[in-house]
Structures are given as structure tokens and as C-alpha cells.
């Protein structure tokens, strides 16, 4: 059955049937008529061996066999993710990509132009058939298929339509607002997810989850129903910036002999508010301060100078803990941080302006390992200059398109979207080397979080609350998980 309108959180659960996919509902307008850039299309056609060989030519210290094995790894818990990366340069001129964070409910398909011969639902359908359905096949539950979401209705309804086409079944499209007092889902004894749909409460055998705002308030970490991705992956780093930093460090130690590593700015996790000033001073007086469990650009504070740090300290909630990360800025900005990282930014425009831009790289994993699922870029609102001249640093440094209104609704500043099409990709100044690096960095970050997720389980497969609290010593989150 075709929905009459694009669904929004807070509305009723809908049944989405086969044949309901319409490109105009599931892609941004500027992507609908676009075609993927030839260089990106060439990259997307590369297999694991080709990626490993190309990476080895630029990084002779890396073992090509290790790269191919990493790409062919099948994760246990974390099958679909997007990493946000910056193209940076060090003070000695070395350029590379750094991972800022990894997202366990990543947007991407609505921003991804199609190849010349691809059908409208191509990206959605590939992820469903190549990754979601192999995961769903392991479900022991006899029930429905569902897509559960709290934002990004454009993309989530696209996944529901693609899933209906791939299976021939009607799919439950389930909006769950963050503060919903009577949500249309619940988990019964035994861990089976039930959804209140048009025919009443129904068991769900597998669900694609796009819950972005503290998803552990609506779903437990572990369920019998297959959740793609489970909340376990969020707690292990997909929605937890603090534990992600620990996961990256652990994996780097594990793969050190292969010449591989996850590149990140220096990161200090779970810093009490009383210690934030000292940590920022240790990073040279410039930093990014993040609420550990926020996403979509929320809870991120850029600090360039004492005035912005004072403003953060006045707003911060006493007793809260934060992730403090070295700032990636302009080469001329004063900072004593070492090593210093500077934005390469976009190719200068006709006015000579350069903007900070990040690359969102989305991957999915199936029985043969990883593959790219989507990629796009976003630029900051204001250009990057040697002096801020009174402009708030967040206007120059933050790139996320999501803006949250006071009533809790979301809007997207799509004028700052840079799709990887003919019209926009060249402005990023990225080549095949950078695409390969971004792919491998994303896969390594996902595997790090997947390994951390495995550490959070007891031998019987249940969530280890005590073990999680030891790794992530935040009493507030521990209490929320026990509630």
C-alpha cells in the first residue's frame, strides 16, 4: 500500500507494500537527476583485491593481505555504518583522512546519485539484499519485517519500500518519537519486538533501526528479534563517542604490525566538567567538546579561544561528562597542540573561498564482507579564513546538515550538501587515493566498534552491565540502562 504522504515521527504506523518505491520521495531534489562522478563510479566498481593493491601503492608500510582480510571480515553485530571524515594536513605537509566519529544509523542513500545504468531504488535495494536480509535470515522469530525510525523519514520510508520489493511482503514503517509516551513498539519477555500496526500488536522477526536519539531509551541492547543495527552497537561506539575512542585505540594496538591504523584527532573521553578547562589547555587552548551520546550535530561545541570556552562552561550541566578532542582548524590559528592538524578544505571557489567539508562514507557488510553503500560531503556555513574576525567558530567548522527546532522537529540545510556527482565532487579535491583511504578507515572503525560490542556480552549472550560500566564509567548512563 502506498503511503499518501511522507511519514513523520509521531504519526501512525504504516504498511508499505511492494511497488511503492518512488524516487521523488526518497532522494533529495538535487540528486534526482544527477549521475555519480566517473571517478567515484570507478572506485565503487573495485573489488577487495583491487582496493588492497591500490592502498599498498600509496602505503607501502601496510600489508596488502591484511587489507584484503579486513575488507572481507564479516562483523558479528555492526553491519551498517557511516564514518564522518576530514581531509587534513599536518604541519609537515602530510595529508590524510581522520575519522571524527562513526554513526550506527547513517544517512546516505537520499544523497547518493545513481550510476548511468542503475534503477531508482539501486542503493536502497543493494543494502537490503546484500546486508539486511542475510542478517534477517538468522532470526528465530516468526513475524513481520519493520523499519523503525525517529527522523529521516525520506530515507527510512525508502528502505521500507525497497524491503517490500525485495521480499514481496508488506513492511511495517514505524515512527517512534524520542519522547513518545505510548510508543508503537515494545519488547516482550524473551526479547521479541512487537509493533502496534493497523492489525494490532504483531511480532517482528527483523527490523532496520534508524533510532538516532539515545536509542537505548526505546530498545534494550540485546533482543531475540534481529535488529539491524542492535542498540548494543550504539553503546559500543556507534552512538557513544567515549567508548568509540577506546575501541579505536584497542584495534590500533591489535593491527599495529600490519601497518594499518585508525587515524583520529587526539581524543580524551568522559572528561568531568571540572577538568574540561585543563584538558582544553593541554590541547593548546583549542578543542572540540562533545556530549558523548549525542548525534546529528547536536551537543558539539567548538572552542577557539577563552571566550568560547567560557560560554561552554556557562551552558554545561554540572555533573555531566564530555569527550574533548583536538581541534582541526586553520594553519594560521594560534594553538600549541601537537600534532597539529589543519583542514585542507574544498577547492577554492571563484571568490577564492575555501570551506571546511567532511566526507560521510557509508558501508554495509554481508556474507562476503564489506562494500561501500553511499557517500556524500557537507560543507560548513562560513568560509575558512586565517582570522575568525568575530565569527563563531562553529559557523566555520561544523558541517552537519541537521538542524533541530525548539519544538523538537528537524530540518535539513541541503544547500550545503555536496553530492558525489559531476557538479560537486571535483570541489572536494579528493582523488582515488582519498576514496580508498576513506573506505578503509571506515571499515576499520566499524570493526573496532564491532569488537567492542562483543566485549559487552556475557557468555550467554546477554548484556554485561557491570562490564560496560567498567569500560564506560558514566553513572548516569549506567542508571539509564538499568531502568
Secondary structure, 3 states (H helix, E strand, C coil): CCCCCCCCCCCCCEEECCCCCCHHHHCCHHHHCCEECHHHHHHHCCCHHHHHHHHHHHCCCCCHHHHHHHHHCCCCCCCEEEEEEEEEEECCCCEEEEEEEEECCCCCHHHCCECCCCCCCHHHHHHHHHHHHHHHCCCCCCCEEEEEECCCHHHHHHHHHHHHHHHCCCEEEEECCCCCCCCCEEECCCCCEEEEECCEEEEEEEEEEECCCCHHHCCCCCCCCEEECCHHHHHHHHCCHHHHHHHHHHHHHHCHHHCCCCCCCCEEEEEEHHHHHHHHHHCCCEEEEEECCCCCCCCEEEEECHHHHHHHHHHCCCCCEEEEEECEECCCCCCCCCCCEEECCCCCCCCCCCCCEEEEEEEEEECCEEEEEEEEEEECCCCCCCCCCCCCHHHHHCCCCEEECCCCCEEECHHHEEECECCCHHHHCCCHHHHHHHHHHHHHHHHHHHHHHHHCECCCCCECHHHHHHHCCCHHHHHHHHC
